Every structure is written in structure tokens, then in C-alpha cells.
Amino acid sequence: MLSCVLILPLDQVDTGNAVGVAMGWGPDNFSVPLSSDGYLPATQYGLHAWVEPWFQELIESGEYPPQLEGSGVTVEQYDAMLAVLISSFWPDYEGHWDAVLTANGLQLADQEPEPEPEPEPPIE
């Protein structure tokens, strides 16, 4: 088994999750909110999973999986998703998630942005 980290930008998360459903992995796989500054809203979503080597080969080959035929995910949608997918495969999990986030300038997006200060009333 391989440690697998996958990250998609927000505009490709629905496609990534539809691929997960079609492959039999259930909905909402891309569920970890990420951003460059750690603040919400998230700009990317990620996941970690343990996968077999065939999955790495599938992602790296760029081939359209036969499981997607008839799923509603077109070849064009799949290709567009793969074009922006961040993928990483390691033999061990230790430090994997953090290393991928660091290499891509990302953090867990779990903080609300600071509210804008109220403008000073005009001096009369």
C-alpha cells in the first residue's frame, strides 16, 4: 500500500468527488479545506488515502478509467481535473501530508479572516 495525497483547486472538487463516487469510494473524498494563508474560505481541498500501486499508475498515466464510462464525468472533465491535480505517493505516511502542503505553499484552512476594522467617523 502507498500513502496518497491528492489536492484539487475548488473549481475541480465536484469533478474529483464524482470520480470518487464512480470508482466506488463514496462521496466527498476531497474534504480537507486548504489555503495559502490558513484562512477560510478554502481555495483547494485535499485528501489522504492508502492506495494500491495500480492507482498511482492510473493517475500518472492520465488514462480515462473505464469505471467512469456512463458516470457523467466526461473525458474532457477528467482531463481538466488531472491537469490541476496535485498528487503524491509515498511508501510511508510519516510526514507525507505536511511535506506536500509545504511544497505547494498550502495550509489547513481552519481560521476565519480577521474582520475589517470599522472606519473612523469623520472629524467635524
N, C-alpha and C positions, 0 to 999 in steps of 0.2 A: 504494500500500500504506500501511496505517496501523499504527503501533505500538499494540499492545493489551495492557493489563494487566488480568487477571481475578483476583479473590481470593474465596474461599469459606470460611465457617467449617467447622470439622472435620466437623460433622454433615451437611454437604451435599456433601462432597468425593466420596463414592461416586456421587451423582447427577450431579455435574459431569463426572466421568470417564466415566460411562455415556453421557452426551450426546456426549462427545468420540468415543467408540467408534462410536456410531450415526451420527455425522456423517462418519465415515471418517478421523478424526485419530489413531486409536490409543488405547491405554490410558494411564492415569497421567499425564494432562496437568497436573493440579493437583499438582505435585510439590515446590514450594519451601516448606519449613516456615517459618511466621511466628508471632510472638507479640508482645505489647506490650512485653515486657522483654528479648527476645532469648534467653530460656531455653527449653529443651525441658521438657515436651512442647509441640509446636506447637498453637496454638488455631485457626489458619487455614492454608490452603495457597493458593499463588498460581502464576501462570504469566505468561510474556510470549510473545507471538507477533506475527508480521506478518500482517495480515488485509486482505482487500478491503473496500471500503465497504459491501457488502451485509451483511457480518457485523455491523458496527456497527448498521445499520438493523434487523437481526434481533433483536439484544439489546435495543435501545431500544424496539422495537415491542411486545415481550412476547408476540408470537405464537408459538404452538406450531409448531416446524418440522415439515414433512411427513416429513422423514427420520427422525423419532422414532417414527412410527407403526409398531407392531409390535416396537419395540426393547425393551420392558419399562419404559420411562420414561413414566409417565402424565402427562397434562396437569396433574394436581394436584401431582405431584412436580416437574415442570418449573417450574410457577408458584412453588412454595415455594422452589426454588433461586434463581430470578430475584429473589425478594423480598429475599434477603440477599446477592446477588451485588454485589461492588464491581467496577465496570467503568470503564475509562478508555481513551480513544482519542486519540492524538496523531499529527500528521503526521511527527514525527521521534522517534527513540528517546532522544536525548541527555537524560539526567536524568529520563526518564519514570518508570522503576521507582522510583527514590528519592523522587520527588515524591509518587507515590501512597502509598507506605509512610508517609512523613512525614504526609501529610494525614489518614491513618487511624490514626495512633499505633501503627504496626507496625514491627517489625524482623525481620531474618533470625533465625530461632530455631536457633542453632547452638552454644549453650553449655549444658552440664549445670548444673543448680542446685547451689549450694553444699550440702554435706552438713550436716545439723543437728549442732551440737556435742553431744558426749556429756555427759549430766548429771553434775554434780559428785557424788561419793559423799557420803553424809551424814556429818557430823562426829559422832564418838561420844565 
